[in-house]
C-alpha cells in the first residue's frame, strides 16, 4: 500500500506502523476520583513541550558525592553500614555551588530541561523540608539547594524537573531498611505506614508549592504497588496544584511516559512518549574512580538513535560534593552542545523518522511531514541509500552547512508504482566530525511504499 503523511499526528502514526502498536494511555483511574478522565487531545497538549524537547540533563547530587559511593545503594546493598554512609552528612558543603553555571551548562549542551534529585532513597532532601533529613539543617551546606537552581533554569527558559524517591530507607516509619532487612510489615502496622504516607506525600506537596516543577520524576515504586503508595491520590494532588505538570512512569500505573534506563532500546518502544535515562560512565552520582566514560561522539550517536525512535534522552551528570562538575563531564556536555546547536532543526520539534527498512540509520521528520532528516554514521564508502520513498525530493542539503547533496533515483519504471532507489551523494568536505545530518525537503508530505515485491505481470 501507499500511504501519505499529511499531518503531524498522521505522520507519527504511520511511521510507528512498523513497530508494535503504541501502548494505551494511562487508565482513567490515573485521574483520581473527583477529576474527569483526561482526553487524548488534552494529554497531547500537556506533553507537547516534552515531546519537542528531546534532550534533558539528569543531575544526581547528594551526600554520596562526599566519599564517591553508590547513591543510597551503598548501604542498602551492604557495601557499608548505614551509620558510615550517614557520616557523609558532615562533609557535604556545597561550598562552590553555582546554580547559574549549572543552568548555563545545561543550556549549552542543547538540553531543554533538567531533572535534579531533590531527594534520593537515602532520605536526604536538598531543600529545607519540614520533615526528615535535609541539607539545610543536617549538613554544612546549610541552605536550600533546589530553589536557586529552579530559578536559574527558568531564567534561561528551561523546563524544571525534580526527582523524588518514593521510598526513604532512612525514615523510621518506612518499612524497608536494606536489601536484607525490614523494619516492619506494613500490612500489619497500618498506622505506622500511614505516618510514612503522610510524610512522603507532604514532601511532594511542599515541592509542588515551593517550586511548581514542570516534571515530577519519581523513582523506587517497585517496593510497593499503586494502592500501597496511593498513587492515584498523589497524581490527583499534583495535577490539582499544577494541571500542566508531567509525571514519569515510576508512579506505578499513574505516569505519563515510559522511562527505560541505561539500555538503549534496540526496537522502538511501544509507548508514544518515552525517555531513556543514561549515565556518562557507570555511575549516577560522582564517583572519581569510575573512569569508564562514553565520549561525546558515542553519546551523540546514542542520542540520534533515541530521537530517531521518537524518544528523549535524559543524560546524567554527578557533581562533586562542593557543587563543581568533573571536567570530563563538562567536556562531554560541551561536545554534545556543539553538535546539537549545529543540527537543531533536525532535533527539536521533530517526530520519529521511517524505520530501518527504509533507511539504515536514525532519522527524524518535521511535524508537517515535508522534511526528512537522515543521520549519517561516519563517511560511507559510497552513496547513501533510501528505499521506498514515494515522494520527490525538491531539495537536499547538509544540515548546519547548507552544502547541496546530490540526488539520483535508479530503478524507477514509469509502468510501475514501485518507487526507485534514492541515492544521495554527500560532498566530502561537508561531513561533520561526529555525525552528519542530511535534510530532504519533499514536494509533498512524506509517503512510504510498503507493499511486498511481486512478479511483473505487465510492463506497459
C-alpha positions in Angstrom: 0.0 0.0 0.0 1.0 3.6 -0.4 0.4 6.0 2.5 0.7 9.7 2.8 1.7 11.7 5.9 -0.4 14.9 5.6 -0.3 16.0 9.3 2.0 15.5 12.3 -0.2 13.1 14.1 -1.0 11.1 11.0 2.8 11.1 10.2 3.7 9.8 13.7 1.0 7.1 13.4 2.3 5.9 10.0 6.0 5.9 11.0 5.2 3.8 14.0 3.4 1.3 11.8 6.4 -1.0 11.6 6.6 -1.2 15.4 4.1 -2.7 17.7 1.0 -0.6 18.3 1.5 2.2 20.8 0.6 1.4 24.4 -2.7 2.8 25.6 -2.8 6.0 27.6 -2.9 5.6 31.4 -6.2 4.2 32.6 -9.0 6.5 33.7 -8.0 5.8 37.3 -4.9 7.9 36.6 -7.2 10.8 37.3 -8.3 10.2 40.8 -12.0 10.4 41.9 -13.3 13.9 41.5 -11.3 14.6 38.4 -12.6 13.9 34.9 -10.5 11.5 32.8 -8.1 13.3 30.5 -8.7 13.1 26.8 -6.0 12.1 24.4 -6.0 15.6 22.9 -5.6 17.2 26.3 -2.7 14.9 27.2 -1.1 15.6 23.9 -1.2 19.3 24.6 0.2 18.8 28.1 3.0 16.6 26.8 3.9 18.8 23.8 6.9 20.6 25.3 8.3 17.2 26.5 7.9 15.6 23.1 9.6 18.6 21.4 12.5 18.9 23.9 14.3 15.7 23.0 17.2 16.3 25.4 17.3 16.7 29.2 20.1 16.6 31.8 19.7 14.4 34.9 21.6 15.7 38.0 22.4 13.2 40.8 23.7 15.3 43.7 23.7 14.3 47.3 25.8 13.3 50.3 27.0 10.2 48.4 29.4 12.5 46.5 31.4 13.1 49.6 33.0 9.6 49.6 32.1 8.9 46.0 30.0 5.9 46.8 26.8 4.5 45.2 23.9 6.9 45.9 21.8 5.3 48.7 22.6 1.8 47.3 25.9 1.7 49.1 24.3 0.9 52.5 21.2 -0.7 51.0 23.3 -3.4 49.3 25.6 -3.8 52.3 28.8 -2.2 50.9 28.9 -0.1 54.0 26.8 0.4 57.1 24.0 2.9 57.2 25.8 4.7 60.0 29.0 5.1 58.0 27.0 6.2 55.0 25.4 8.9 57.0 28.8 10.2 58.2 28.9 11.9 54.8 26.4 14.4 56.1 29.3 16.1 57.9 31.3 16.5 54.6 28.6 17.9 52.3 29.4 21.6 51.9 28.1 22.7 48.5 30.8 25.4 49.1 31.3 26.1 45.3 27.8 25.5 44.2 26.9 27.9 41.3 23.4 27.2 40.1 23.7 29.7 37.3 26.8 27.9 36.0 24.9 24.6 36.1 22.0 26.1 34.2 24.4 27.5 31.6 26.0 24.1 31.1 22.6 22.6 30.6 21.6 25.2 28.1 24.9 24.9 26.2 24.5 21.1 25.9 21.3 21.7 23.9 19.1 20.3 26.6 15.7 21.9 27.0 15.0 20.6 30.6 16.9 19.3 33.6 15.9 17.0 36.4 17.6 17.4 39.9 17.5 14.8 42.6 15.5 16.7 45.3 15.6 13.6 47.5 17.1 10.2 46.8 16.4 6.9 48.6 18.7 7.8 51.4 16.1 10.4 52.5 18.4 13.4 52.5 16.4 16.3 50.9 18.2 19.1 49.1 15.7 21.7 50.4 14.5 22.8 53.8 11.9 20.0 54.1 9.5 20.2 57.1 10.2 16.5 57.9 13.1 14.1 57.6 16.7 14.8 56.9 17.8 17.7 54.8 21.0 19.5 53.8 19.8 22.8 55.4 19.8 21.6 59.0 21.9 18.4 58.8 24.9 19.4 56.7 27.4 22.2 56.5 25.7 23.3 53.2 23.1 25.0 55.4 20.8 26.3 52.7 18.2 25.4 50.1 19.9 24.0 47.0 16.8 23.3 44.9 15.3 26.8 44.8 18.3 28.6 43.3 18.7 26.0 40.5 15.0 26.1 39.7 15.2 29.9 39.4 18.3 29.7 37.2 16.6 27.2 34.8 13.6 29.4 34.5 15.7 32.5 33.8 17.1 30.6 30.8 13.7 29.3 29.6 14.4 25.7 30.5 11.8 23.4 32.0 12.2 22.2 35.6 12.2 18.6 36.6 12.5 17.4 40.2 13.4 13.8 41.1 11.8 12.4 44.2 12.3 8.9 45.6 9.1 7.3 46.9 11.0 5.1 49.4 13.1 6.7 52.2 15.3 4.0 53.6 16.4 6.2 56.5 13.0 7.1 57.7 11.9 5.2 60.8 8.3 4.7 59.7 9.3 3.3 56.2 9.1 -0.5 56.2 12.2 -1.3 54.1 15.6 -0.6 55.5 18.1 -2.6 53.4 18.0 -5.4 50.9 18.2 -7.9 53.7 16.4 -6.0 56.5 12.9 -4.7 57.0 11.6 -2.6 59.9 8.1 -4.0 60.0 5.3 -5.5 57.9 3.3 -2.5 56.7 0.2 -4.6 56.3 0.3 -5.4 60.0 1.1 -1.9 61.2 -1.2 0.3 59.0 -0.9 3.3 61.4 2.9 3.3 61.1 2.6 3.0 57.3 0.1 5.9 57.3 2.6 8.1 59.1 5.1 7.4 56.3 2.4 8.1 53.6 1.7 11.4 55.3 5.4 12.2 55.4 6.2 11.5 51.8 3.0 13.0 50.4 3.7 16.1 52.5 7.1 16.4 51.0 5.7 16.2 47.4 3.1 18.8 48.3 5.9 21.0 49.7 8.0 20.6 46.5 4.9 21.5 44.4 4.0 24.6 46.4 7.6 25.9 46.6 8.9 25.2 43.1 6.0 24.2 40.8 8.1 21.7 38.8 7.1 21.1 35.2 8.1 17.5 35.6 7.9 15.1 38.5 10.5 12.3 38.2 9.6 9.6 40.7 11.7 6.5 41.5 11.6 3.4 43.7 7.9 2.4 43.0 8.9 -1.3 42.8 8.8 -1.7 46.6 5.0 -1.3 46.7 2.1 -1.4 44.4 -0.1 1.6 43.3 -2.6 1.0 46.1 0.2 0.9 48.7 1.7 4.2 47.5 -1.7 5.7 47.0 -0.5 6.7 43.5 -3.9 7.8 42.3 -4.2 10.3 45.1 -0.6 11.6 44.5 -1.3 12.1 40.8 -4.6 13.9 41.5 -3.0 16.2 44.1 -0.1 17.1 41.7 -2.4 17.9 38.8 -4.8 19.8 41.1 -1.9 22.1 42.0 -0.4 22.3 38.5 -2.6 20.9 35.7 0.2 21.2 33.3 2.7 19.0 35.2 4.1 15.9 33.7 4.7 12.7 35.7 7.1 9.9 34.7 6.2 6.2 34.7 7.6 5.4 38.2 4.4 6.1 40.0 3.2 2.6 39.1 0.3 2.9 36.6 -0.1 6.6 37.1 2.6 8.2 35.0 2.6 9.9 31.6 5.6 8.4 29.9 7.9 5.4 30.0 11.5 5.5 31.5 13.8 2.9 30.1 17.2 3.0 32.0 20.7 2.6 30.8 19.9 0.1 28.0 19.5 1.9 24.7 16.4 0.3 23.0 17.1 -2.0 20.1 13.4 -1.9 19.0 11.3 1.2 19.0 9.4 1.3 22.4 5.7 0.9 22.2 4.6 4.0 24.3 4.1 7.2 22.4 6.1 9.1 25.0 9.4 7.8 26.5 12.7 8.9 27.8 16.0 7.0 28.1 18.0 7.9 31.2 21.6 7.2 30.7 24.9 7.8 32.6 28.1 9.2 31.0 30.1 6.5 32.8 28.8 3.7 35.0 27.6 5.8 37.9 24.8 8.2 38.6 26.4 10.2 41.3 30.0 11.5 41.5 32.5 8.6 41.7 36.0 9.7 40.8 37.2 6.1 40.5 34.7 5.4 37.7 36.7 6.2 34.6 34.6 4.2 32.1 33.2 7.2 30.3 31.4 7.3 27.0 32.8 10.1 24.9 30.8 12.9 23.2 30.8 11.2 19.9 29.4 8.0 21.3 26.7 9.9 23.2 25.8 11.9 20.1 25.2 8.6 18.2 23.2 7.2 21.1 21.1 10.4 21.2 20.5 10.2 17.4 19.2 6.7 17.8 16.9 7.7 20.6 15.3 10.6 18.8 15.1 8.5 15.6 12.8 6.2 17.5 10.7 9.1 18.9 12.1 9.3 22.4 14.0 11.7 24.6 17.5 11.3 26.2 18.0 12.2 29.8 21.8 12.3 30.2 23.2 12.2 33.7 25.9 14.2 35.4 27.0 13.8 39.0 28.5 16.9 40.6 31.1 16.8 43.4 30.0 17.5 46.9 31.2 21.1 46.7 28.9 21.6 43.6 31.6 21.7 40.9 31.4 19.5 37.8 34.0 16.9 36.9 35.9 18.3 33.9 35.3 15.1 32.0 31.5 15.6 32.3 31.7 19.2 31.4 33.7 18.4 28.3 31.1 15.9 27.2 28.3 18.5 27.6 30.3 21.0 25.5 30.9 18.4 22.8 27.3 17.5 22.7 26.3 21.1 22.6 28.4 21.8 19.6 26.6 19.1 17.7 23.1 19.8 18.9 23.5 23.5 18.1 24.6 22.9 14.6 21.8 20.4 13.9 18.9 21.9 15.9 16.4 21.9 13.0 16.7 18.1 12.8 16.3 17.6 16.5 13.8 19.8 18.3 10.1 19.6 17.5 10.5 16.6 15.2 8.9 13.2 15.2 10.4 9.7 14.6 11.5 9.0 11.1 11.0 5.9 9.0 12.0 2.5 10.2 15.3 0.9 9.3 13.5 -0.8 6.4 13.7 2.5 4.5 17.0 4.0 5.7 19.8 2.2 7.6 20.2 4.7 10.3 18.4 7.1 12.6 16.0 9.6 11.0 13.5 12.3 12.1 10.7 14.1 10.4 9.4 17.6 10.6 5.9 17.9 12.1 4.4 18.8 8.7 5.9 15.7 7.1 7.7 17.8 4.5 11.3 17.5 5.6 13.1 14.2 6.3 16.4 14.3 8.2 18.8 11.4 7.8 21.6 10.9 10.4 24.7 9.6 8.7 27.2 7.5 10.6 30.8 8.2 9.6 31.8 8.6 6.0 30.1 6.0 3.8 32.2 4.2 1.2 29.6 5.1 -1.4 26.3 6.9 -1.8 23.6 6.9 1.0 20.6 4.8 0.1 16.9 5.5 0.9 14.3 2.9 -0.1 10.5 3.2 -0.6 10.4 7.0 -0.6 7.2 7.7 -2.5 7.7 11.5 -2.6 10.0 13.5 -4.8 13.0 15.4 -3.3 12.7 19.1 -4.0 15.9 20.0 -2.3 18.7 18.1 -0.4 21.4 19.6 1.7 23.7 19.1 4.7 22.2 20.5 7.9 24.3 23.2 9.5 26.3 24.0 6.4 23.7 24.0 3.6 26.0 22.3 1.2 23.9 20.7 -1.6 23.6 16.9 -1.6 23.4 15.2 -5.0 20.3 13.0 -5.6 19.5 10.4 -8.2 16.8 7.8 -8.5 17.6 4.5 -10.0 15.3 1.5 -10.8 12.2 3.6 -11.3 10.0 2.5 -14.2 7.1 4.6 -15.4 4.9 1.5 -15.8 5.4 0.5 -12.1 4.1 2.2 -8.9 7.2 0.9 -7.0 9.5 3.9 -6.2 13.0 3.8 -7.4 16.1 3.7 -5.1 17.2 7.2 -4.0 20.9 7.6 -3.8 22.5 10.6 -2.1 26.0 12.0 -2.7 27.5 14.0 0.2 30.3 16.4 -0.6 33.5 15.1 1.0 34.1 18.5 2.7 30.6 18.6 4.3 30.9 15.7 6.8 30.6 16.6 10.4 33.3 15.5 12.8 30.8 13.5 14.9 27.7 12.8 12.8 26.4 14.3 9.6 22.8 15.1 9.0 21.1 15.4 5.6 17.8 17.3 5.1 15.5 16.1 2.3 12.8 18.7 1.5 10.0 16.9 -0.2 7.4 18.0 -2.7 4.6 16.7 -0.5 4.2 15.2 2.9 6.3 12.0 3.3 4.8 8.9 1.7 6.3 5.5 2.1 5.8 2.5 -0.2 5.3 -0.6 1.9 4.0 -3.3 -0.4 5.8 -6.6 -0.9 7.6 -7.2 -4.1 5.7 -9.2 -6.7 6.4 -10.7 -10.1 6.0 -8.4 -13.1 2.7 -9.1 -14.9 2.8 -6.3 -17.4 5.4 -3.7 -18.4 3.0 -1.3 -20.1 
